[in-house]
Amino acid sequence: MSTFFVGAYAAAPSLSGWDPSAEGRFLKSVLELDGVAGLEVPFAGKLHKDDESWFLRQLPGQAEFIVTTIPGTMARLGSDPGFGLASRSSAGRQAAFDFIREALNAAGRLNESLGRAAVVAVEIHSAPWADGQRASAAALADSLKEISDWQWNGAQIVLEHCDAFVPGQAPSKGFLPLEVEAETMHRVNESSGRSMGIAVNWGRSVIEQRRPDAALEHINFLRGGDLLGGLVLSGCAGVDTRYGPAWSDVHVPPAPRTERHAGPYVESVAGLDVLEASSLLTVDRMGECLRAAGPASGRNFRGIKVAAPPHATVEQRVAVISKTLELARHAERRDERSGTSK
């Protein structure tokens, strides 16, 4: 049975204002959930947007962590459209190098705080917007070659695929296509002797192609090339929801389970439905993707990242994560019982 890294920041109380007591109760409760390996930690200059030192004091000794640079990447793109590892601009690439070094230093602070190599992966991205003018495969290759020579202190280098730029379609991230990322990664791995992988975020793959099967196809493509570095179960919807507009990257929770002859399996906590009926991420789709991704390992992690409903309490925020974990583990158990797990 897989354990999952949780992108808890997407559902954290601190999104609505800084309350150390509420944030502390939230983090403690999430880390105590059955099936949680640790946290996916957002990096935008520090490891917690409000208080990094406070955050480090909350972490249990046994947990592991993934550091994602997507929040800081998107923030920097807001002020510099040429920022990124795939940038045609030498200044934009240098700024990205500086930022990734900051993330590595932050990962080192986390390791030092816990007295061990607790960061298992650092997620990087193929920014900027790939409209044919700002980003290129050649620039990404040069950047990956550069950072493959760095000291990563035991962590894996994982390129997280985000929705690619599609002409005529409003992007959420709009980075390079997966096929370009994969071909580039293959060449860099061969020349460097490293084994960098590519992670699939379910929602971002589906947002890119506007099809629920897109994430499964991306998983199969990467696993066939021995490049799958992780799978994050994060939902999306083709209609407007309480989380945001249709096809937006807002980490929509999964749809409730539907049991045969029993109707919808409604999940509510303190009067609030914490799952999302309009979500395209269903139990069946979770199961097929987990099965396709194969067994989790140090080079192929599993994660979940879901948002909480607006104005949710700490209990309800934890419940969104807990119910998502339950659905993912239910999907995995069902595959094992049917003898289809691989």
C-alpha positions in Angstrom: 0.0 0.0 0.0 1.4 3.4 -1.0 2.1 6.2 1.3 1.6 9.8 0.0 3.3 13.1 0.3 0.6 15.8 0.9 0.7 19.2 -0.6 -1.1 20.5 2.5 -0.3 24.1 1.8 -3.1 24.1 -0.8 -5.6 23.6 2.0 -3.9 25.4 4.8 -5.6 27.9 7.2 -2.8 30.4 6.5 -4.3 31.0 3.0 -6.9 33.0 4.9 -4.6 34.7 7.3 -1.8 33.9 9.7 -2.8 32.1 12.9 0.0 30.0 14.3 -2.3 28.0 16.5 -4.7 27.0 13.7 -1.8 26.3 11.3 0.0 24.2 14.0 -3.1 22.1 14.6 -3.7 21.6 10.9 -0.1 20.5 10.2 0.0 18.1 13.2 -3.3 16.5 12.2 -2.3 16.1 8.6 1.1 14.5 9.5 -0.7 12.1 11.8 -3.1 10.7 9.1 -2.7 7.1 8.2 -0.9 6.8 4.9 1.0 10.1 5.0 4.7 9.9 4.2 5.3 13.6 4.7 4.7 17.0 3.1 5.2 18.6 -0.3 6.6 22.0 0.9 6.1 25.1 -1.3 9.2 27.3 -1.8 8.8 30.9 -2.9 11.9 32.3 -1.1 11.3 30.5 2.2 9.7 27.2 3.3 6.6 28.8 4.8 5.1 32.0 3.5 4.6 33.4 7.0 7.3 32.0 9.2 9.9 29.5 8.2 11.5 29.1 11.6 8.1 28.4 13.1 7.4 25.9 10.4 10.6 24.0 10.9 9.8 23.6 14.6 6.5 21.9 13.8 8.0 19.0 11.8 8.2 15.5 13.3 11.5 13.6 13.3 10.3 10.7 11.1 8.6 12.5 8.2 10.1 13.0 4.7 9.6 16.0 2.4 9.4 17.1 -1.2 10.2 20.8 -1.9 8.3 22.2 -4.9 9.5 25.4 -6.6 6.2 26.0 -8.5 4.9 28.8 -6.1 8.1 30.8 -6.5 8.3 30.1 -10.2 4.9 31.5 -10.8 5.5 34.5 -8.6 8.7 35.4 -10.5 7.0 34.9 -13.8 4.5 37.6 -12.8 7.2 40.2 -12.7 9.6 38.6 -15.3 7.9 36.7 -18.2 11.4 35.5 -19.3 12.2 33.8 -16.0 12.8 30.0 -16.1 15.1 27.1 -16.8 13.8 26.8 -20.3 14.1 30.5 -21.0 15.7 31.8 -24.3 16.9 34.7 -22.2 20.3 34.2 -20.5 19.2 36.6 -17.8 16.0 34.7 -17.2 17.9 31.4 -17.0 20.4 32.9 -14.6 17.6 34.1 -12.4 16.1 30.6 -12.4 19.5 29.1 -11.4 19.7 31.6 -8.5 16.2 30.7 -7.4 16.9 26.9 -7.6 20.0 27.4 -5.5 17.9 29.2 -2.9 15.5 26.2 -2.9 18.4 23.8 -2.4 19.7 26.0 0.5 16.3 25.9 2.0 16.2 22.1 1.7 19.5 22.0 3.5 18.0 24.1 6.3 15.2 21.5 6.6 17.6 18.6 6.7 19.7 20.4 9.3 16.7 21.1 11.4 15.8 17.4 11.5 19.4 16.2 11.7 19.1 13.9 8.6 18.5 13.9 4.9 14.7 14.4 5.1 14.2 16.0 1.7 13.8 13.2 -0.8 13.1 15.4 -3.9 13.1 18.9 -5.3 10.6 19.7 -8.0 11.6 22.0 -10.8 9.7 23.2 -13.9 10.2 24.1 -17.5 9.1 27.7 -17.3 8.5 30.2 -19.0 5.4 30.3 -21.1 6.2 28.2 -24.2 4.5 30.3 -26.9 7.4 29.8 -29.3 9.2 33.0 -28.3 10.2 32.7 -24.6 11.1 29.0 -24.1 13.1 26.3 -25.9 14.1 22.7 -25.5 17.7 23.7 -26.1 17.6 26.1 -23.2 16.1 23.5 -20.9 18.8 21.0 -21.9 21.5 23.5 -21.1 19.9 24.2 -17.7 19.4 20.6 -16.8 23.0 19.8 -17.7 24.1 22.7 -15.4 22.1 21.6 -12.4 22.8 17.9 -12.9 26.4 18.8 -11.8 25.2 20.4 -8.5 25.3 18.8 -5.1 21.7 17.8 -4.2 22.4 16.3 -0.8 20.6 13.0 -1.4 17.5 14.5 -3.0 16.1 13.5 -6.4 15.8 16.1 -9.2 12.3 15.9 -10.5 10.8 18.0 -13.3 7.1 18.3 -12.6 5.2 18.5 -15.9 2.6 21.3 -15.9 0.0 22.0 -18.6 1.8 22.8 -21.9 1.1 25.8 -24.0 -1.7 25.0 -26.5 -2.4 27.5 -29.3 -5.9 29.0 -28.9 -6.3 27.8 -25.4 -5.9 29.9 -22.3 -3.1 28.2 -20.3 -2.8 27.8 -16.5 1.0 27.4 -16.7 1.7 27.0 -20.4 5.1 25.4 -20.2 6.9 23.0 -22.6 5.1 19.8 -23.9 5.8 16.6 -22.1 7.3 15.0 -25.2 9.9 17.8 -25.3 10.6 17.6 -21.6 11.0 13.8 -21.8 13.3 13.8 -24.9 15.5 16.5 -23.2 15.6 14.6 -19.9 16.7 11.4 -21.7 19.6 13.2 -23.4 20.7 14.9 -20.3 20.5 11.8 -18.2 22.6 9.9 -20.7 25.3 12.5 -20.9 25.4 13.3 -17.1 24.9 9.8 -15.7 22.2 11.1 -13.4 18.7 9.7 -13.2 16.4 12.7 -13.1 12.7 12.0 -13.5 9.5 13.7 -14.5 6.4 13.8 -12.3 2.8 13.9 -13.4 0.3 16.1 -11.7 -3.1 14.6 -12.6 -5.0 17.8 -12.8 -2.4 19.7 -14.8 -2.2 17.0 -17.4 -6.0 17.0 -17.8 -6.2 20.8 -17.8 -3.7 20.8 -20.7 -5.7 18.4 -22.9 -9.2 19.0 -21.6 -9.5 15.2 -21.4 -9.6 13.0 -18.2 -7.5 10.3 -19.9 -4.6 12.7 -20.5 -3.0 12.0 -17.1 -3.0 8.2 -17.6 -1.5 8.6 -21.1 1.3 10.8 -19.6 2.0 8.2 -16.9 2.2 5.4 -19.5 4.4 7.5 -21.8 6.9 8.3 -19.0 6.9 4.9 -17.4 7.6 3.4 -20.8 10.7 5.5 -21.1 11.8 4.9 -17.5 11.3 8.5 -16.7 8.4 8.6 -14.2 9.5 10.3 -11.1 6.2 10.7 -9.3 2.4 11.0 -9.5 0.4 13.7 -7.7 -3.3 13.2 -7.4 -4.8 16.7 -7.7 -8.1 17.2 -9.4 -9.7 19.7 -11.8 -13.2 20.3 -13.2 -14.5 21.2 -16.7 -17.1 23.5 -15.1 -17.0 26.3 -12.6 -16.8 25.2 -9.0 -16.5 26.8 -5.6 -12.7 26.6 -6.1 -12.5 28.5 -9.3 -13.4 28.6 -13.0 -13.5 25.6 -15.3 -10.1 24.1 -16.2 -8.2 26.2 -13.7 -5.3 24.8 -11.6 -7.0 25.1 -8.2 -6.5 21.6 -6.8 -10.1 20.6 -6.9 -10.8 17.6 -4.5 -11.9 14.3 -5.9 -15.5 13.3 -6.6 -17.2 11.3 -3.9 -17.2 7.5 -4.3 -20.3 6.0 -5.9 -21.2 2.5 -4.8 -23.3 0.2 -6.9 -27.0 0.3 -5.9 -26.2 2.8 -3.2 -26.1 6.1 -5.0 -23.5 8.8 -4.2 -21.2 8.2 -1.3 -21.5 11.7 0.3 -18.5 12.9 2.4 -19.4 15.8 4.7 -17.8 17.1 7.9 -19.6 19.5 10.3 -22.3 20.1 7.7 -19.9 20.8 4.8 -19.3 18.5 1.8 -15.6 18.4 1.6 -15.4 16.5 -1.7 -16.5 17.9 -5.1 -19.1 16.2 -7.2 -18.0 18.0 -10.3 -14.4 16.9 -10.1 -13.1 14.8 -13.0 -10.8 13.0 -10.5 -12.8 9.9 -9.6 -11.9 6.7 -7.6 -11.8 4.7 -10.8 -9.3 7.2 -12.4 -7.2 7.3 -9.3 -7.0 3.5 -9.4 -6.0 3.2 -13.0 -3.4 5.9 -12.6 -1.9 4.4 -9.5 -1.8 1.0 -11.2 -0.2 2.4 -14.3 2.4 4.3 -12.2 3.5 1.0 -10.5 4.9 0.6 -7.0 6.1 3.8 -5.3 9.8 4.1 -4.6 12.5 6.6 -3.8 12.6 7.5 -7.5 8.9 7.4 -8.1 6.9 9.1 -5.3 3.1 9.4 -4.7 1.4 12.5 -3.6 -2.0 14.3 -3.2 -2.7 18.0 -3.4 -6.2 19.3 -2.8 -7.8 22.6 -1.8 -10.3 23.1 1.0 -13.7 24.7 0.5 -13.8 28.5 1.1 -14.2 29.4 4.8 -13.5 25.9 5.9 -12.6 25.2 9.6 -9.3 23.5 10.5 -11.3 20.2 11.0 -12.8 20.5 7.5 -9.4 21.3 5.9 -7.9 18.2 7.5 -11.0 16.2 6.4 -10.5 17.2 2.7 -7.0 15.6 2.9 -8.2 12.6 4.9 -11.1 11.8 2.6 -8.8 12.1 -0.5 -6.3 9.8 1.1 -9.1 7.3 1.9 -10.3 7.3 -1.7 -6.8 6.9 -3.1 -6.1 4.0 -0.7 -9.6 2.5 -1.4 -8.8 2.6 -5.2 -5.4 0.9 -4.6 -6.9 -1.8 -2.4 -9.7 -2.5 -4.9 -7.0 -3.1 -7.6 -5.1 -5.4 -5.3 -8.3 -7.4 -4.5 -9.1 -7.7 -8.2 -5.6 -8.9 -9.0 -4.8 -6.1 -11.4 -2.2 -4.3 -9.4 1.2 -4.3 -11.1 
